[in-house]
């Protein structure tokens, strides 16, 4: 059974940090491209960050460059998103996604709220 389970969301003040984690099971994690997406209230889901299979190559949305870092641990089957210097506009539900060929899996999401 394929599962992607996100954790680490919560309420944080502007300028603060959070680390999200996504735990994978039920598929060959190391073969999959992993991404984080987010969906702000009332808006479309958007791509935040992608990390390729060996972890040596990453891509970040312009809006988070210099503040967010994506990483993966293929042995532990986890992907992380370190979020620093958080802004109110980072408020969203954050989702983990796994893709390989026609296989495409999503987690259930974790809420991140940035507010004073």
Order of alpha helices (4+ residues) and beta strands (2+ residues): beta-beta-beta-beta-beta-beta-beta-beta-beta-beta-beta
